[in-house]
């Protein structure tokens, strides 16, 4: 193909990884970047000029959407992806959405409508599915090596307390300050849903409190836990949030199948993929422990594609799927899987607010069932259009402590210039 796909990026902060990938990709080029935050946009302009890349830069979405481009990568705020994705699809642009897909179930239904009506490509950039250890396990589970999965666990633990000023601008209205503990759930749940490839049918959610050892962290941070039942009866346990651990994110997964077990190495000195395959005799088999090599190599050399190399794959597979290439069709995450991942978190929070009882996960692939959820707008975000606000926690947090924390964070933001680079 002589003509490269022209792709725009909304969000110059989180979008930095995608911008870098597009700058060298043999089948696509960076056409435009949009961001309301001037320092981040100026950095993009400076780097583009330095590398001889011609692109258009915008500080408003309306002008950006009119740019000459085939597709858009959404790297804006995590609770605002669905409305922007729908606008892009209606404007004839393919869409790659960063985490998360939707802020309400109604948004998820509308997003699926827009994809079906436009017949364009929508892909979901859940990079934890493509971390090398999990991508390898996904490949092997998909091939049937450990049989039918009956139970799985996924953990994404990331204590962001020390970087909270940088990632929230010190703004009390930032989405991170208004999310519930199960909202940011697809790093833990997503890899399991992709590897097992079964639709979720019910979810129970739990809040895990942060006990505020220093008296400054509000109760709203904490962590979330959910138990998700799949259509084949299997159960997934997904844990996510800010429990005490080193600042570096920690992710682990384990799968129990009827032919064996597959799990990641929990600590840094352990092999990252561990596989037990049972032989003809029950409870007798062999272990294989190793650090996997990339089974799909990048099409260009990148110094740091982001998130230990995993950020390359969602963008690359999105491009390949638009072009009808085999790997993109096989490995890109479609809108149905994306929305199912996202609404499990929304329903887990609904479960929390209702005594942890199981909540049905609607089959939004079915249009008649989708119609029942078009007005389901429960959310903890005050800026969602037509949103029905609900509490962020089962028990309301201490407002005084929350306000003190926000003042503390705002003070750190204003005092430290180093916090000003790339908040998102």
Secondary structure, DSSP 4 states (H G I P E B T S, - for coil): --SPEEEEEE-TTTTHHHHHHHHH-TTEEEEEEE-S-HHHHHHHHHHHHHTT---EEESSHHHHHTSS-SEEEE-S-TTSHHHHHHHHHHTT-EEEE-S-S-SSHHHHHHHHHHHHHHT--EEE--GGGGSHHHHHHHHHHHTTTT-SEEEEEEEEE---GGGHHHHHTT-TTSGGGT--TTTS-HHHHHHHHHHH---EEEEEEEEE----TTS-S-TTSSEEEEEEEETTS-EEEEEEE--SS-SS-EEEEEEEETTEEEE--SSTTS-SEEEEEE-SSTT-EEEEEE-PPPSS--SS--S--STTTTHHHHHHHHHHHHTT-HHHHHHS--HHHHHHHHHHHHHHHHHHHTTT--EE---TTSHHHHGGGTT--EES-TTSTT-EE--SSSS---HHHHHHHHHHHHHHHHH-GGGGSS--
